[in-house]
Amino acid sequence: MLNNSIKNWSEDDRPREKLLLKGSNALSNAELLAILINNGTRNKSAVDLAKELMQCVNNDLQKLGQLGVKEMVNLKVKGLGEAKAIAIVAALELGIRRGAVENKKEIITSSKDAAVYLQSFLQYKPHEIFMALFLNQGNRVLHSEVISEGGITGTVVDIRILMKKALQHNTTGIILCHNHPSGNLKPSKADKDLTQKITDAAKLLDIIVNDHIIVSNEGYYSFADEGLI
């Protein structure tokens, strides 16, 4: 049996036992990851692998959450193969979805209401995603949906598809949203032009574009708050 095996550790130091005794809040990020990794290699414990993985992303959970399975495997952490990467990516995605649910508002009363929910869902995505919140006359969210996904620098939005979905949900108002993986919140000319085109198309259907929100890990930018809508 290996000296560095977690089985040789004090029960208080073993991640699983520590979680049972003290709760999940008592564990470090590496210890929580070690539970997902489950077992180590001949020379390294699961905690060692977890620490090495965290070092690869500068101990930044947000960067870790942006990795896909292939990207995580490509970090070349010996002992961290596809199966372990899948478990980690799935767990991190659950955390993102939990955060989105916790921050979801049924009725939007301000740009912040929409931004907090959208940011929790989109801020960790490594590529650009365009979403829409479909509202009724009382600003209650009827439906939210990803309209298109793109690359690191942009995404293409088919306005006809967006309007079709708005009509399907009997929408009277829309909040547009997309993320900037770069972190920069400033809208580009393309962002402004797209917003204007969608606003013009929506008017023909008596639908109001309430806002266009850009989110990133730096915060959010509201077209409405800045007087651009």
N, C-alpha and C positions, 0 to 999 in steps of 0.2 A: 504494500500500500504506500502511496506517495505521501511524503511529508507535507506537501502543500495542498493535499486534498481537503476540501471543505469538511469532509467527514471527520477529520482529525482536529477540527477547531472546537473551541468551547461552544456549547449550545447557544449561549448568548450572542456569539459572533456569527453563527450560521444564518444567512439571509432568511431562509424559510422560518426557522425557529424564532429568530428575532422579530419577524413580522407577526407571528402568532402571539409572542409574549408582549411586544411593545406597540404593535400597530404599524401600518405602512409608513406613517409619517416619520418613524424613527430610522428608516433606512435611507442610505445615500442613493443617488441616482445609479451608481455602479452596482450597488447591492440589489436594487430593484431589477436592473437589467440582468444581473446574474441569475435571478430566479427564472427569467424568460430563457436565458441561454441554457440553463439546466445542468450542463456538465462541461467540464473543461477538457484539457488535453493531458498528455503524459507529463508535461512540464509546467502547466499553468492551470490554476483553478478557474471556475466560472467567473469569479470576481475579478481575477487578473485579466481575463478576456474582456470583461465589461469595462474595466478601467482603460485598457488599450483602445477599445472602440471609442470611448469618450474622448481620449486624447486625440484621436484622428479627426474629431470635429471640434477641437479646442474646448472640450467640456461644455459645449453649447447644445442643449437639448433641442433648441429650435432648429439648428442645422441638422441634427440627427433626424428630426421629424420630417425634413425635406428629402431625405434619401429614400430611393426605391430599393427593392431587393437587390437588383443587379449592382446598383451603385454601392450598396453596403458591402456586398461580397467583394467588389473591386477594391475595397480598402485594404484587402489582403491581410486581415487579422487572422493569423493561423489558428484554426479551430473554429472559426466563425463561418460556416458554410451557408448554403441556401436555406436549409430548413430552419436554422436559428435566425437567419435574417428575416424570413417570412414571419416568424413568431414576434420578432421585435417590431417590424413594420405594422403588423396587425394590431398589436397592443397600442402603439403610438397613434394609429388612426382612430382607435376607440376613444383615446383620450381627447383627440381633436373633436370628434363627434359629440362627446359628452359636454365639452366646453361650449360647442355651438348650441346644443339643446338648452343648457343652463342659461345662456345669454339671449335666447330667442324671445322676442316680444310679439305678442299676439296683435297688439295695436301699436303702430308707430306714431309717436308724438313729437319726435325730433330726429335730426340726422344722427345723433349719438345712439339712439335706440337701434337704428338700422346698422350703423357702423360697428357697434360692439358685437352684434350677432354675426355680421358678415366677416369681420376681422377674425373672429375665433375660428371660422370655417376656412378662410382663404389665406391667412397670413403665412402659413407654413408651406404653402404650395410652391414648388420650384419653377412652375411655368404659369403663364398668364391664363386666368379663367374669367369668363364673363358670366355674371349671374343676374337674375332679375327677381325682384319681389313684386308680386301682383296683389294689389290692394282693392278693397271695395270703397264705397263713398265715405265710410267712417274710418278709413285708414287701417282697417283690420287686414292682416295678412291672409290672403286666400290661398296662396301657393308661392313657393320659392323653387327656383330651378336653375341649373347650370345650362346656359344657352350655347356656349361654345368654349373650347379649350385650344390653346395655342402653344407657342414656344416661349422662350425666355423673354423675348422682346415684344410680343404682341399676339393678338388673336383676331380672327375674322368673325364678324357678326352678320348673319343674314337677317335683315330687318323684317322681311316678310314672315320668316319663321317666328320671330319675336312677337309680331302683331297677331299672328294666328294663335299663338299660345295665350296672349292677352284676351282675345275674344273667347277662347275656349273656357276661360276661368271667369268670364263676366267681369272683367277688370275695369275699374274706372280710373285707377292710378297705378303708376309703375315707378319703382325705385331701381335704377340701374346700378350695377356695381362691377368692378373688376379689381384685380390685385396687381401690384407692381412688385415682382420678385426682387428687383434691385433695391427696394427700400425707399426709393425716391417717390414722393407723393405728388409732385408737380404734374398736372395734366399736360399731355403732349398736344400738338395741333391736331393729330389724328383723333385723340380722345374728344376734343372739343367739336371737331367736325362730325364725328359719329353721334355725339349727343344731340347736335342740332338736327341731323337727319332723322334720328329716332323721334325727337320731339315733334318735328313737322309731320311725320307719318302718323304719329299717335293723335295729333289734333284732328286729322281727317276722320278719325274714328271716335271722336269725343273722349279720348283718353288723355289724362294729364301725366306727363313725366315729372314726378315730384322732386326727384333728385338723381344725381349720378355720384356715387361714392367710390373713391379710390382707397384701397386699404393696403397696408404693408405692416411689417413688424415695427415700423416707426410710428404708426398711428393711422389717421385717416384724413381724407380731403373731401369736402362736400361742395359740389357745384352750387347747390342751393344757398349754402351758408356764404359762399363767396360771390353771390349775385350773378352767377353764370347761367342760371335757369330762371 
